[in-house]
Amino acid sequence: MAVFLDVSGKPWARHGPRHDRRVVAAGDARQQRVRLSYGTALASTALVYALLHHLGSLPRGLGDAPRHTRWVDWLDLLTPYLVLTPAAVTVRVARVGEHTWWVLALGAVAYASGHGIHLAANSISNTASTPTAHLWDEVVGHLLWYAGVALIVAALARTTVGRPRPRGPWPHTLALAVGLTWATNTLGGEGTAAPGVILALAAAGFGWQRRTGLPIVLAVAGTVATVVLAVAIVAARS
């Protein structure tokens, strides 16, 4: 092992090939952990989004709750927190720039606000349906909600660029679930189906242009959503 003097005059050792291999191996292991953390966070975001945004499908809203509400209304209060937490972890682990954080933050505010407006107005409509409740629920709440989701997806899409194409069926299965969820949700609002198609096409195009890597999952989700929305729109007009 050779000994050298650094600029301060203190001796330091130049390690041999064995040490270099250990350093490289440690770096590879660290990168593997980061990839695992990123993949887990992104998959968790997709899974939670797909599951929780179908709570309305639960039978009778899980039954009556206090003050003329339903138990599913109270459960739905947690939805924005449970979706946004893994989304933020995904962006954090990806180590992206400040611009992506701003997009995520704007999306989070719009998503949480819109979902909250929808939840409150929808819960009121279950007992006393009025035009005002309908406006805040089906129009304002849904538009804000979906605009927020679109911004969150845009932020997450930026983190997928440059990452390898996923292996196995599960990433594509989650992408399929996300696409179906986007389609069924946008069909639930008033005047949101057409914007939903446009945004789904944008996601599909983004993913297809980068289909050799991880963005292929966006192509899958966007394509599924586009097909479902297009069929529903055509069926509604026929």
MOPE-V479355 format. One record per pair of residues at least 4 apart in sequence whose ideal C-beta (glycine too) atoms are under 7 Angstrom apart, sorted by the first residue. I is the first residue (numbers start at 1). J is the second residue. D is the distance in whole Angstrom. If there is no record, write none. Layout:
i->I j->J d->D
i->I j->J d->D
This chain:
i->1 j->13 d->5
i->1 j->16 d->6
i->2 j->14 d->5
i->3 j->11 d->5
i->3 j->13 d->6
i->4 j->12 d->6
i->4 j->14 d->6
i->5 j->9 d->6
i->5 j->10 d->7
i->5 j->11 d->6
i->6 j->10 d->6
i->6 j->12 d->5
i->15 j->19 d->3
i->15 j->20 d->7
i->17 j->21 d->6
i->18 j->22 d->7
i->19 j->23 d->6
i->20 j->24 d->6
i->21 j->25 d->6
i->22 j->26 d->6
i->23 j->27 d->6
i->24 j->28 d->6
i->25 j->29 d->6
i->26 j->30 d->6
i->27 j->31 d->6
i->28 j->32 d->6
i->29 j->33 d->7
i->30 j->34 d->7
i->31 j->35 d->6
i->32 j->36 d->6
i->33 j->37 d->6
i->34 j->38 d->6
i->34 j->93 d->6
i->35 j->39 d->6
i->36 j->40 d->6
i->37 j->41 d->6
i->37 j->93 d->5
i->38 j->42 d->6
i->38 j->90 d->6
i->38 j->93 d->5
i->38 j->94 d->6
i->39 j->43 d->6
i->40 j->44 d->6
i->41 j->45 d->7
i->41 j->86 d->5
i->41 j->89 d->4
i->41 j->90 d->4
i->41 j->93 d->6
i->42 j->46 d->7
i->42 j->90 d->5
i->42 j->156 d->7
i->43 j->47 d->6
i->43 j->174 d->6
i->44 j->48 d->6
i->44 j->86 d->4
i->45 j->49 d->6
i->45 j->83 d->7
i->45 j->86 d->4
i->45 j->87 d->5
i->45 j->90 d->6
i->45 j->156 d->7
i->46 j->50 d->6
i->46 j->174 d->4
i->46 j->177 d->7
i->46 j->178 d->5
i->47 j->51 d->6
i->47 j->174 d->6
i->48 j->52 d->6
i->48 j->82 d->5
i->48 j->83 d->5
i->48 j->86 d->6
i->49 j->53 d->6
i->49 j->83 d->5
i->49 j->178 d->6
i->49 j->181 d->6
i->50 j->177 d->4
i->50 j->178 d->6
i->50 j->181 d->5
i->52 j->79 d->5
i->52 j->82 d->6
i->52 j->83 d->7
i->53 j->181 d->5
i->53 j->185 d->6
i->54 j->181 d->7
i->55 j->72 d->5
i->55 j->75 d->6
i->55 j->76 d->5
i->58 j->62 d->5
i->58 j->72 d->5
i->61 j->70 d->3
i->61 j->71 d->7
i->61 j->72 d->4
i->61 j->73 d->7
i->62 j->70 d->6
i->62 j->71 d->4
i->62 j->72 d->5
i->63 j->70 d->7
i->63 j->71 d->6
i->64 j->70 d->6
i->65 j->69 d->4
i->65 j->70 d->6
i->65 j->71 d->5
i->65 j->73 d->7
i->65 j->74 d->6
i->68 j->127 d->5
i->69 j->73 d->5
i->69 j->74 d->7
i->69 j->123 d->6
i->70 j->126 d->7
i->71 j->75 d->6
i->72 j->76 d->6
i->73 j->119 d->6
i->73 j->123 d->5
i->76 j->119 d->5
i->78 j->82 d->5
i->79 j->83 d->6
i->79 j->115 d->6
i->80 j->84 d->6
i->80 j->111 d->6
i->80 j->112 d->4
i->80 j->115 d->5
i->81 j->85 d->6
i->83 j->87 d->6
i->84 j->88 d->6
i->84 j->108 d->5
i->85 j->89 d->7
i->86 j->90 d->6
i->87 j->91 d->7
i->87 j->104 d->7
i->87 j->152 d->6
i->87 j->156 d->6
i->88 j->92 d->6
i->88 j->104 d->7
i->89 j->93 d->6
i->90 j->94 d->6
i->90 j->156 d->6
i->90 j->159 d->6
i->91 j->96 d->6
i->91 j->100 d->6
i->91 j->101 d->7
i->91 j->104 d->5
i->91 j->155 d->6
i->91 j->159 d->6
i->94 j->159 d->4
i->96 j->100 d->4
i->96 j->158 d->6
i->96 j->159 d->6
i->98 j->102 d->6
i->99 j->103 d->7
i->100 j->104 d->6
i->100 j->155 d->5
i->100 j->158 d->5
i->101 j->105 d->6
i->102 j->106 d->6
i->103 j->107 d->6
i->103 j->151 d->6
i->103 j->154 d->6
i->103 j->155 d->4
i->104 j->108 d->6
i->104 j->152 d->6
i->104 j->155 d->4
i->105 j->109 d->7
i->106 j->110 d->6
i->106 j->151 d->5
i->107 j->111 d->6
i->107 j->148 d->5
i->107 j->151 d->3
i->107 j->152 d->4
i->107 j->155 d->6
i->108 j->112 d->6
i->108 j->148 d->7
i->108 j->152 d->7
i->109 j->113 d->6
i->110 j->114 d->6
i->110 j->144 d->5
i->110 j->147 d->5
i->110 j->148 d->3
i->110 j->151 d->6
i->111 j->115 d->6
i->111 j->145 d->6
i->111 j->148 d->3
i->111 j->149 d->6
i->111 j->152 d->6
i->112 j->116 d->6
i->113 j->117 d->6
i->113 j->144 d->5
i->114 j->118 d->6
i->114 j->141 d->5
i->114 j->142 d->7
i->114 j->143 d->7
i->114 j->144 d->3
i->114 j->145 d->3
i->114 j->148 d->6
i->115 j->119 d->6
i->115 j->145 d->5
i->116 j->120 d->6
i->117 j->121 d->6
i->117 j->136 d->5
i->117 j->140 d->6
i->117 j->141 d->4
i->117 j->144 d->7
i->118 j->122 d->6
i->118 j->137 d->5
i->118 j->141 d->3
i->118 j->142 d->6
i->118 j->145 d->6
i->119 j->123 d->6
i->120 j->124 d->7
i->121 j->125 d->6
i->121 j->133 d->5
i->121 j->136 d->4
i->121 j->137 d->4
i->121 j->141 d->6
i->122 j->126 d->7
i->122 j->137 d->5
i->124 j->128 d->6
i->124 j->133 d->5
i->125 j->129 d->5
i->125 j->133 d->5
i->125 j->134 d->7
i->125 j->137 d->6
i->129 j->133 d->6
i->129 j->134 d->7
i->130 j->134 d->7
i->131 j->135 d->6
i->132 j->136 d->7
i->133 j->137 d->6
i->134 j->138 d->5
i->135 j->139 d->5
i->135 j->140 d->6
i->136 j->140 d->5
i->136 j->141 d->6
i->137 j->141 d->5
i->138 j->142 d->6
i->138 j->189 d->6
i->138 j->190 d->4
i->139 j->143 d->6
i->139 j->190 d->5
i->139 j->191 d->7
i->140 j->144 d->6
i->141 j->145 d->6
i->142 j->146 d->6
i->142 j->188 d->7
i->142 j->189 d->3
i->142 j->192 d->5
i->143 j->147 d->6
i->143 j->189 d->7
i->143 j->192 d->6
i->144 j->148 d->6
i->145 j->149 d->7
i->146 j->150 d->6
i->146 j->185 d->7
i->146 j->186 d->6
i->146 j->189 d->7
i->146 j->192 d->6
i->146 j->196 d->7
i->147 j->151 d->7
i->148 j->152 d->6
i->149 j->153 d->6
i->150 j->154 d->6
i->150 j->199 d->5
i->151 j->155 d->7
i->152 j->156 d->6
i->153 j->157 d->6
i->153 j->203 d->7
i->154 j->158 d->7
i->156 j->160 d->7
i->157 j->206 d->6
i->157 j->215 d->7
i->157 j->218 d->6
i->160 j->214 d->4
i->160 j->215 d->5
i->160 j->218 d->7
i->161 j->210 d->6
i->161 j->215 d->6
i->162 j->213 d->7
i->163 j->213 d->6
i->163 j->214 d->4
i->164 j->213 d->6
i->164 j->214 d->6
i->165 j->212 d->6
i->165 j->213 d->5
i->165 j->214 d->6
i->165 j->216 d->6
i->166 j->171 d->4
i->166 j->214 d->6
i->166 j->217 d->6
i->169 j->173 d->6
i->170 j->174 d->6
i->171 j->175 d->6
i->171 j->217 d->5
i->172 j->176 d->6
i->172 j->217 d->7
i->172 j->220 d->5
i->173 j->177 d->7
i->174 j->178 d->6
i->175 j->179 d->6
i->175 j->217 d->4
i->175 j->220 d->4
i->175 j->221 d->4
i->176 j->180 d->6
i->176 j->220 d->6
i->176 j->224 d->6
i->177 j->181 d->6
i->178 j->182 d->6
i->178 j->221 d->5
i->179 j->183 d->6
i->179 j->220 d->7
i->179 j->221 d->4
i->179 j->222 d->7
i->179 j->224 d->3
i->179 j->225 d->4
i->180 j->184 d->6
i->180 j->224 d->6
i->180 j->228 d->6
i->181 j->185 d->6
i->182 j->186 d->6
i->182 j->196 d->7
i->182 j->200 d->6
i->182 j->225 d->5
i->183 j->187 d->6
i->183 j->196 d->7
i->183 j->225 d->4
i->183 j->228 d->4
i->183 j->229 d->5
i->184 j->188 d->7
i->186 j->192 d->5
i->186 j->193 d->6
i->186 j->196 d->3
i->186 j->229 d->7
i->187 j->193 d->6
i->187 j->229 d->7
i->187 j->232 d->6
i->192 j->196 d->6
i->193 j->197 d->7
i->193 j->229 d->6
i->193 j->232 d->7
i->193 j->233 d->6
i->194 j->198 d->7
i->195 j->199 d->6
i->196 j->200 d->6
i->196 j->229 d->5
i->197 j->201 d->6
i->197 j->226 d->6
i->197 j->229 d->5
i->197 j->230 d->6
i->198 j->202 d->7
i->199 j->203 d->7
i->200 j->204 d->6
i->200 j->222 d->5
i->200 j->225 d->4
i->200 j->226 d->4
i->200 j->229 d->6
i->201 j->205 d->6
i->201 j->222 d->7
i->201 j->226 d->6
i->202 j->206 d->6
i->203 j->207 d->6
i->203 j->218 d->5
i->203 j->221 d->6
i->203 j->222 d->3
i->204 j->208 d->6
i->204 j->219 d->5
i->204 j->222 d->3
i->204 j->223 d->5
i->204 j->226 d->6
i->205 j->209 d->6
i->206 j->210 d->7
i->206 j->215 d->6
i->206 j->218 d->6
i->207 j->211 d->6
i->207 j->215 d->4
i->207 j->216 d->6
i->207 j->217 d->7
i->207 j->218 d->3
i->207 j->219 d->3
i->207 j->222 d->6
i->208 j->219 d->4
i->210 j->215 d->4
i->211 j->215 d->7
i->211 j->216 d->5
i->211 j->219 d->6
i->215 j->219 d->7
i->216 j->220 d->7
i->217 j->221 d->6
i->218 j->222 d->6
i->219 j->223 d->6
i->220 j->224 d->6
i->221 j->225 d->6
i->222 j->226 d->6
i->223 j->227 d->6
i->224 j->228 d->6
i->225 j->229 d->6
i->226 j->230 d->6
i->227 j->231 d->6
i->228 j->232 d->6
i->229 j->233 d->6
i->230 j->234 d->6
i->231 j->235 d->6
i->232 j->236 d->6
i->233 j->237 d->7
i->234 j->238 d->6
